[in-house]
Amino acid sequence: MTEDKKITQSPSLGNAKYFPPMRYIVATMSFLGFANIYAMRVNLSMAIAVMVANQTIIHDGMEAQEPAEFSWNTKVQGLILSAFYYGYIITQLPGGVLARKFGGATILGLSVGTSGALTMLTPLAARAHVGVLIALRVAIGMAEGFVYPAGHALWSQWAPPLERSKLATFNPAGSRLGIIISMYLSGYLAYNIGWSSIFYVFGTSGVLWAVIWFALVRNSPSKQPCISVKELEYIEGSLRSDLHAKDVAIPWKSIFTSLPLWAIMFAHFTQTWGLYTMMSELPLYFNQRLHLDLKKTSVASALPYVLVLLVIISGGQLADYLRSHFFSTRTVRKIFNTIGFVPMVIFPIAAGFIKEADHTTAIMMMILGIGLNGFAESGFLVNPLDIAPALASVLLGVTNTAATLSGIISPTLSGFIVQHHSAEEWRMVFYINGIVYLAGGTFYLLFASGEKQLWANGTICDKLSDIELTAHESKEE
């Protein structure tokens, strides 16, 4: 057994002072934080349908139509919904740098708490002026843009190497839970209490989560009061010099000339292309192409995210098991990325050829495509923690900037293609989605790495020892 393997074995915590281990509490809280963030991100997509719709009221036993509170046309609605992403893309790189400097837990808590406070202002902004609402959505996007880089900064300090997949994938799993909750709860709140309640409930949840987060979690294990000595020694021993590298200058030239980083960036671009295409277009496909009513459309649109939530969590566990016992990190990352990308090539295209009367089969195709795609989160998304642990938040900021561009482009392109909701138009959307996944997956398969890069430690930290280099090289072979 090599020195590297000895250090990364998880200790027995049966006699630990604190149980469960603190890193699992951090993972659970992070999971709930990302659920809050995504619920706040997508709730306006659900609320706006009610905000611009005429309402049926009953007065003296008679039904009457009440005019919509807002008369925004589809172009204005599109501008309102897209405003978030223009703010979101701005803070990706700054988020990576700030999280590295001030700590992932600090930036994550501030981001979720600020987003929650701003979300509660949405009804006031909407009733003031559409321009105020758009500005507010840009601000919410800017606040949420820090979240993913902060999440990687957090796990660069808290996740032992052989637990990175298991722990870091709690973040994207939480985001899918947020989508599910928002889809179901927003409709209930809107029709039973009023659309304003959507923003008050989710905003309050975000603020309360931030308060609990700051009470429980610190930026690193060494600053955490409620952690056993055994767990602290295990985490710090397995990470070694990565825990002390935050003052090293960021090697921007090396980052942008690194093929493994470009492989992650193309894969991230690809994944976000599919995510936002499906988030924005799938309800339309079910409603306008398969002619499902709104209730069935809501359920059908949420079902894929139930499966993907389970796949992300189980995939992270399986990936770490395979890394510990059978394969190199590079091999595991490529396997899981491929297993996640291939279904998004095959199943949506297959759904495009299913007749509208057979909507059950079409829904199953989408559930399988989107659900199995969750395995990719144990591929490219965790990969920055492998190739440059101390710089993971910066790398994630770089890749998520490119990913956000695809999130802006793909729904716009789909909206341009789908004019009449014909089978041919939807097939074109799914063909393009498949080509993007095929290209991004191939590039990742060719150039991804699981090896810590030579530029990852900067100059003031100790380089990998000869033993570690030999061990990593033998594993990569």
C-alpha positions as semicolon CSV with decimal commas, in nm:
position;residue;x (nm);y (nm);z (nm)
1;M;0,000;0,000;0,000
2;T;0,142;0,337;-0,098
3;E;0,179;0,635;0,133
4;D;-0,099;0,808;-0,061
5;K;-0,339;0,520;0,005
6;K;-0,255;0,509;0,375
7;I;-0,336;0,874;0,426
8;T;-0,664;0,867;0,241
9;Q;-0,820;0,572;0,422
10;S;-1,119;0,686;0,628
11;P;-1,067;0,635;1,002
12;S;-1,298;0,444;1,229
13;L;-1,515;0,698;1,406
14;G;-1,684;0,461;1,644
15;N;-1,511;0,619;1,946
16;A;-1,521;0,974;1,813
17;K;-1,645;1,246;2,044
18;Y;-1,879;1,381;1,776
19;F;-2,109;1,171;1,563
20;P;-2,199;1,184;1,281
21;P;-1,873;1,314;1,134
22;M;-1,878;1,690;1,086
23;R;-1,806;1,669;0,712
24;Y;-2,137;1,485;0,664
25;I;-2,321;1,758;0,853
26;V;-2,150;2,013;0,625
27;A;-2,261;1,806;0,323
28;T;-2,622;1,792;0,445
29;M;-2,635;2,166;0,511
30;S;-2,472;2,238;0,174
31;F;-2,729;2,012;0,007
32;L;-3,011;2,214;0,164
33;G;-2,841;2,542;0,073
34;F;-2,824;2,449;-0,294
35;A;-3,187;2,337;-0,278
36;N;-3,278;2,684;-0,150
37;I;-3,074;2,854;-0,421
38;Y;-3,234;2,664;-0,709
39;A;-3,584;2,700;-0,563
40;M;-3,529;3,078;-0,560
41;R;-3,384;3,067;-0,911
42;V;-3,677;2,894;-1,079
43;N;-3,971;3,013;-0,868
44;L;-4,036;3,313;-1,091
45;S;-4,077;3,078;-1,389
46;M;-4,366;2,919;-1,203
47;A;-4,508;3,240;-1,055
48;I;-4,512;3,447;-1,372
49;A;-4,778;3,225;-1,529
50;V;-5,014;3,329;-1,248
51;M;-4,899;3,691;-1,242
52;V;-5,000;3,750;-1,605
53;A;-5,312;3,528;-1,612
54;N;-5,672;3,633;-1,563
55;Q;-5,808;3,498;-1,235
56;T;-6,144;3,330;-1,182
57;I;-6,314;3,450;-0,864
58;I;-6,643;3,348;-0,707
59;H;-6,868;3,626;-0,576
60;D;-7,217;3,557;-0,442
61;G;-7,202;3,211;-0,594
62;M;-7,119;3,348;-0,939
63;E;-6,791;3,301;-1,124
64;A;-6,627;3,613;-1,263
65;Q;-6,303;3,690;-1,442
66;E;-6,061;3,925;-1,269
67;P;-5,803;4,091;-1,497
68;A;-5,440;3,985;-1,459
69;E;-5,235;4,197;-1,221
70;F;-4,964;4,244;-1,487
71;S;-5,006;4,286;-1,863
72;W;-4,655;4,188;-1,971
73;N;-4,633;4,040;-2,321
74;T;-4,420;3,736;-2,398
75;K;-4,116;3,945;-2,492
76;V;-4,123;4,130;-2,161
77;Q;-4,171;3,802;-1,975
78;G;-3,869;3,659;-2,155
79;L;-3,662;3,962;-2,058
80;I;-3,766;3,928;-1,694
81;L;-3,684;3,557;-1,683
82;S;-3,346;3,596;-1,858
83;A;-3,235;3,891;-1,642
84;F;-3,118;3,651;-1,371
85;Y;-2,855;3,495;-1,597
86;Y;-2,704;3,828;-1,700
87;G;-2,629;3,888;-1,334
88;Y;-2,529;3,527;-1,272
89;I;-2,255;3,523;-1,536
90;I;-2,089;3,838;-1,398
91;T;-1,993;3,695;-1,059
92;Q;-1,860;3,351;-1,156
93;L;-1,491;3,445;-1,177
94;P;-1,503;3,695;-0,887
95;G;-1,685;3,428;-0,690
96;G;-1,400;3,183;-0,737
97;V;-1,138;3,435;-0,634
98;L;-1,330;3,565;-0,331
99;A;-1,421;3,214;-0,211
100;R;-1,055;3,120;-0,226
101;K;-0,958;3,432;-0,030
102;F;-1,232;3,449;0,234
103;G;-1,343;3,086;0,249
104;G;-1,614;2,881;0,082
105;A;-1,843;2,861;0,385
106;T;-1,842;3,238;0,431
107;I;-1,916;3,319;0,067
108;L;-2,176;3,042;0,035
109;G;-2,364;3,162;0,344
110;L;-2,359;3,525;0,232
111;S;-2,473;3,428;-0,118
112;V;-2,774;3,224;-0,005
113;G;-2,872;3,473;0,266
114;T;-2,848;3,772;0,030
115;S;-3,044;3,588;-0,238
116;G;-3,315;3,509;0,016
117;A;-3,344;3,870;0,130
118;L;-3,361;3,997;-0,229
119;T;-3,615;3,731;-0,326
120;M;-3,854;3,860;-0,059
121;L;-3,846;4,199;-0,234
122;T;-3,980;4,052;-0,561
123;P;-4,352;4,138;-0,508
124;L;-4,262;4,495;-0,413
125;A;-4,035;4,532;-0,717
126;A;-4,293;4,384;-0,957
127;R;-4,563;4,624;-0,840
128;A;-4,326;4,921;-0,856
129;H;-4,218;4,886;-1,221
130;V;-4,106;4,613;-1,459
131;G;-3,763;4,780;-1,480
132;V;-3,725;4,752;-1,103
133;L;-3,812;4,382;-1,120
134;I;-3,558;4,325;-1,397
135;A;-3,288;4,504;-1,196
136;L;-3,376;4,296;-0,891
137;R;-3,349;3,971;-1,088
138;V;-3,006;4,079;-1,214
139;A;-2,903;4,144;-0,853
140;I;-3,034;3,802;-0,742
141;G;-2,838;3,643;-1,026
142;M;-2,523;3,822;-0,913
143;A;-2,573;3,701;-0,556
144;E;-2,630;3,341;-0,667
145;G;-2,330;3,349;-0,902
146;F;-2,097;3,300;-0,606
147;V;-2,260;2,972;-0,501
148;Y;-2,093;2,704;-0,716
149;P;-1,738;2,846;-0,686
150;A;-1,794;2,877;-0,309
151;G;-1,912;2,516;-0,296
152;H;-1,588;2,397;-0,454
153;A;-1,382;2,618;-0,222
154;L;-1,565;2,458;0,069
155;W;-1,490;2,103;-0,043
156;S;-1,128;2,184;-0,125
157;Q;-1,092;2,226;0,254
158;W;-1,339;1,965;0,380
159;A;-1,336;1,669;0,136
160;P;-1,066;1,401;0,167
161;P;-0,945;1,295;-0,181
162;L;-1,125;0,961;-0,184
163;E;-1,453;1,118;-0,068
164;R;-1,466;1,407;-0,316
165;S;-1,729;1,254;-0,542
166;K;-1,951;1,151;-0,252
167;L;-1,936;1,488;-0,074
168;A;-1,911;1,738;-0,360
169;T;-2,206;1,587;-0,550
170;F;-2,436;1,679;-0,262
171;N;-2,434;2,031;-0,408
172;P;-2,582;1,950;-0,752
173;A;-2,813;1,695;-0,590
174;G;-2,951;1,973;-0,372
175;S;-3,007;2,191;-0,677
176;R;-3,231;1,924;-0,829
177;L;-3,427;1,897;-0,507
178;G;-3,480;2,272;-0,523
179;I;-3,624;2,240;-0,874
180;I;-3,866;1,968;-0,760
181;I;-3,980;2,163;-0,454
182;S;-4,024;2,483;-0,651
183;M;-4,229;2,313;-0,923
184;Y;-4,472;2,160;-0,675
185;L;-4,485;2,414;-0,394
186;S;-4,497;2,728;-0,612
187;G;-4,818;2,617;-0,778
188;Y;-4,979;2,533;-0,446
189;L;-4,881;2,866;-0,288
190;A;-4,990;3,068;-0,592
191;Y;-5,338;2,921;-0,617
192;N;-5,412;2,887;-0,245
193;I;-5,245;3,190;-0,089
194;G;-5,136;3,416;-0,374
195;W;-4,832;3,448;-0,599
196;S;-4,653;3,686;-0,359
197;S;-4,632;3,408;-0,102
198;I;-4,397;3,212;-0,330
199;F;-4,124;3,472;-0,284
200;Y;-4,187;3,527;0,085
201;V;-4,170;3,154;0,162
202;F;-3,860;3,074;-0,045
203;G;-3,685;3,398;0,051
204;T;-3,745;3,338;0,422
205;S;-3,619;2,983;0,384
206;G;-3,296;3,109;0,230
207;V;-3,234;3,361;0,510
208;L;-3,309;3,106;0,784
209;W;-3,077;2,855;0,620
210;A;-2,796;3,114;0,617
211;V;-2,841;3,183;0,989
212;I;-2,817;2,812;1,073
213;W;-2,525;2,767;0,832
214;F;-2,316;3,039;0,997
215;A;-2,395;2,890;1,339
216;L;-2,284;2,539;1,239
217;V;-2,019;2,554;0,966
218;R;-1,671;2,706;0,937
219;N;-1,446;2,751;0,634
220;S;-1,214;2,465;0,728
221;P;-1,198;2,172;0,974
222;S;-0,923;2,346;1,175
223;K;-1,164;2,631;1,256
224;Q;-1,458;2,402;1,332
225;P;-1,539;2,373;1,705
226;C;-1,757;2,060;1,685
227;I;-1,521;1,811;1,520
228;S;-1,338;1,512;1,661
229;V;-0,958;1,512;1,673
230;K;-0,958;1,189;1,472
231;E;-1,167;1,341;1,190
232;L;-0,962;1,662;1,189
233;E;-0,636;1,468;1,159
234;Y;-0,782;1,251;0,884
235;I;-0,899;1,542;0,670
236;E;-0,589;1,758;0,717
237;G;-0,355;1,462;0,676
238;S;-0,517;1,358;0,347
239;L;-0,513;1,710;0,201
240;R;-0,166;1,817;0,322
241;S;-0,036;2,125;0,140
242;D;-0,370;2,203;-0,028
243;L;-0,497;2,344;0,301
244;H;-0,231;2,616;0,302
245;A;-0,216;2,723;-0,063
246;K;-0,471;3,004;-0,072
247;D;-0,206;3,279;-0,062
248;V;-0,033;3,151;-0,375
249;A;-0,077;3,373;-0,682
250;I;-0,333;3,233;-0,926
251;P;-0,147;3,098;-1,234
252;W;-0,392;3,233;-1,492
253;K;-0,176;3,151;-1,794
254;S;-0,133;2,789;-1,684
255;I;-0,505;2,760;-1,614
256;F;-0,613;2,884;-1,957
257;T;-0,354;2,673;-2,141
258;S;-0,442;2,351;-1,955
259;L;-0,613;2,090;-2,172
260;P;-0,766;1,911;-1,870
261;L;-0,924;2,243;-1,769
262;W;-1,059;2,294;-2,122
263;A;-1,200;1,941;-2,109
264;I;-1,389;2,030;-1,791
265;M;-1,505;2,359;-1,940
266;F;-1,645;2,199;-2,257
267;A;-1,817;1,932;-2,049
268;H;-1,964;2,198;-1,819
269;F;-2,084;2,396;-2,122
270;T;-2,243;2,079;-2,257
271;Q;-2,415;1,986;-1,933
272;T;-2,561;2,333;-1,888
273;W;-2,680;2,335;-2,249
274;G;-2,889;2,028;-2,178
275;L;-2,998;2,139;-1,831
276;Y;-3,138;2,473;-1,942
277;T;-3,282;2,338;-2,267
278;M;-3,480;2,083;-2,069
279;M;-3,572;2,318;-1,783
280;S;-3,714;2,578;-2,023
281;E;-3,846;2,363;-2,309
282;L;-3,959;2,036;-2,150
283;P;-4,286;2,178;-2,010
284;L;-4,361;2,320;-2,355
285;Y;-4,285;1,986;-2,518
286;F;-4,523;1,804;-2,285
287;N;-4,794;2,069;-2,306
288;Q;-4,779;2,184;-2,669
289;R;-4,644;1,876;-2,847
290;L;-4,792;1,591;-2,639
291;H;-5,100;1,796;-2,541
292;L;-5,086;1,719;-2,169
293;D;-5,291;1,946;-1,945
294;L;-5,111;2,181;-1,706
295;K;-5,137;1,951;-1,406
296;K;-4,994;1,652;-1,593
297;T;-4,730;1,876;-1,750
298;S;-4,617;1,989;-1,404
299;V;-4,588;1,631;-1,278
300;A;-4,418;1,504;-1,595
301;S;-4,168;1,792;-1,589
302;A;-4,070;1,721;-1,228
303;L;-4,034;1,341;-1,255
304;P;-3,693;1,341;-1,431
305;Y;-3,547;1,546;-1,145
306;V;-3,661;1,291;-0,888
307;L;-3,454;1,026;-1,066
308;V;-3,157;1,256;-1,125
309;L;-3,148;1,345;-0,755
310;L;-3,115;0,976;-0,665
311;V;-2,862;0,913;-0,943
312;I;-2,635;1,203;-0,839
313;I;-2,618;1,088;-0,476
314;S;-2,569;0,718;-0,556
315;G;-2,327;0,803;-0,837
316;G;-2,104;0,998;-0,601
317;Q;-2,091;0,704;-0,360
318;L;-2,013;0,457;-0,640
319;A;-1,747;0,679;-0,798
320;D;-1,552;0,705;-0,473
321;Y;-1,582;0,331;-0,415
322;L;-1,438;0,258;-0,760
323;R;-1,156;0,507;-0,706
324;S;-1,070;0,348;-0,372
325;H;-1,066;-0,012;-0,493
326;F;-1,037;-0,050;-0,870
327;F;-0,960;0,245;-1,099
328;S;-0,759;0,563;-1,122
329;T;-0,933;0,896;-1,071
330;R;-0,899;0,980;-1,441
331;T;-1,065;0,654;-1,546
332;V;-1,355;0,698;-1,302
333;R;-1,419;1,058;-1,409
334;K;-1,429;0,959;-1,778
335;I;-1,652;0,656;-1,715
336;F;-1,909;0,853;-1,516
337;N;-1,906;1,148;-1,752
338;T;-1,967;0,919;-2,049
339;I;-2,241;0,722;-1,872
340;G;-2,410;1,054;-1,794
341;F;-2,373;1,214;-2,138
342;V;-2,475;0,921;-2,362
343;P;-2,839;0,903;-2,236
344;M;-2,881;1,273;-2,323
345;V;-2,785;1,189;-2,680
346;I;-3,007;0,883;-2,720
347;F;-3,330;0,928;-2,522
348;P;-3,440;1,283;-2,616
349;I;-3,386;1,203;-2,986
350;A;-3,587;0,883;-2,940
351;A;-3,864;1,084;-2,772
352;G;-3,880;1,308;-3,078
353;F;-3,996;1,014;-3,291
354;I;-4,270;0,896;-3,057
355;K;-4,624;0,977;-3,162
356;E;-4,805;1,230;-2,944
357;A;-5,072;0,979;-2,845
358;D;-4,803;0,765;-2,677
359;H;-4,710;1,029;-2,424
360;T;-4,625;0,776;-2,151
361;T;-4,336;0,640;-2,358
362;A;-4,216;0,992;-2,438
363;I;-4,218;1,083;-2,069
364;M;-4,020;0,768;-1,986
365;M;-3,762;0,858;-2,249
366;M;-3,714;1,200;-2,092
367;I;-3,699;1,057;-1,740
368;L;-3,423;0,817;-1,847
369;G;-3,229;1,079;-2,043
370;I;-3,233;1,349;-1,776
371;G;-3,222;1,106;-1,482
372;L;-2,920;0,902;-1,593
373;N;-2,745;1,224;-1,689
374;G;-2,688;1,273;-1,315
375;F;-2,389;1,035;-1,331
376;A;-2,196;1,309;-1,513
377;E;-2,186;1,515;-1,192
378;S;-1,931;1,260;-1,062
379;G;-1,732;1,319;-1,381
380;F;-1,655;1,673;-1,493
381;L;-1,812;1,867;-1,204
382;V;-1,595;1,715;-0,930
383;N;-1,286;1,713;-1,154
384;P;-1,151;2,061;-1,056
385;L;-1,098;1,923;-0,704
386;D;-0,874;1,653;-0,858
387;I;-0,654;1,859;-1,088
388;A;-0,609;2,167;-0,865
389;P;-0,767;2,130;-0,520
390;A;-0,639;2,464;-0,386
391;L;-0,765;2,644;-0,697
392;A;-1,090;2,450;-0,742
393;S;-1,312;2,751;-0,675
394;V;-1,128;2,955;-0,939
395;L;-1,149;2,674;-1,196
396;L;-1,520;2,633;-1,128
397;G;-1,566;3,007;-1,176
398;V;-1,397;2,981;-1,516
399;T;-1,594;2,677;-1,634
400;N;-1,928;2,802;-1,501
401;T;-1,884;3,129;-1,688
402;A;-1,871;2,932;-2,014
403;A;-2,155;2,711;-1,890
404;T;-2,377;3,011;-1,822
405;L;-2,327;3,128;-2,181
406;S;-2,469;2,799;-2,304
407;G;-2,758;2,843;-2,063
408;I;-2,839;3,174;-2,231
409;I;-2,793;3,049;-2,587
410;S;-2,971;2,712;-2,578
411;P;-3,323;2,823;-2,471
412;T;-3,305;3,116;-2,712
413;L;-3,211;2,888;-3,000
414;S;-3,482;2,639;-2,907
415;G;-3,740;2,917;-2,899
416;F;-3,631;3,027;-3,246
417;I;-3,658;2,671;-3,386
418;V;-3,988;2,573;-3,226
419;Q;-4,250;2,798;-3,383
420;H;-4,539;2,559;-3,440
421;H;-4,450;2,272;-3,203
422;S;-4,430;2,024;-3,488
423;A;-4,250;1,691;-3,454
424;E;-3,982;1,808;-3,698
425;E;-3,907;2,121;-3,494
426;W;-3,872;1,928;-3,170
427;R;-3,651;1,669;-3,338
428;M;-3,421;1,951;-3,448
429;V;-3,394;2,074;-3,088
430;F;-3,310;1,723;-2,969
431;Y;-3,065;1,665;-3,256
432;I;-2,872;1,980;-3,165
433;N;-2,877;1,881;-2,799
434;G;-2,741;1,537;-2,893
435;I;-2,463;1,682;-3,112
436;V;-2,354;1,914;-2,830
437;Y;-2,341;1,624;-2,583
438;L;-2,155;1,404;-2,831
439;A;-1,893;1,672;-2,899
440;G;-1,849;1,773;-2,535
441;G;-1,834;1,413;-2,416
442;T;-1,576;1,316;-2,679
443;F;-1,350;1,612;-2,593
444;Y;-1,368;1,525;-2,224
445;L;-1,294;1,160;-2,295
446;L;-0,981;1,257;-2,489
447;F;-0,830;1,526;-2,268
448;A;-0,962;1,496;-1,911
449;S;-0,722;1,410;-1,629
450;G;-0,749;1,299;-1,268
451;E;-0,392;1,402;-1,187
452;K;-0,305;1,708;-0,983
453;Q;-0,150;1,946;-1,235
454;L;0,206;2,072;-1,193
455;W;0,085;2,433;-1,170
456;A;-0,175;2,355;-0,905
457;N;0,047;2,416;-0,600
458;G;0,202;2,748;-0,711
459;T;0,548;2,819;-0,573
460;I;0,535;2,847;-0,194
461;C;0,374;2,510;-0,124
462;D;0,555;2,180;-0,128
463;K;0,525;1,993;-0,456
464;L;0,402;1,639;-0,467
465;S;0,657;1,402;-0,320
466;D;0,836;1,152;-0,542
467;I;0,627;0,876;-0,381
468;E;0,303;1,054;-0,468
469;L;0,412;1,126;-0,825
470;T;0,511;0,764;-0,875
471;A;0,182;0,643;-0,728
472;H;-0,026;0,879;-0,944
473;E;0,167;0,796;-1,260
474;S;0,129;0,421;-1,203
475;K;-0,246;0,466;-1,148
476;E;-0,289;0,675;-1,463
477;E;-0,118;0,404;-1,664
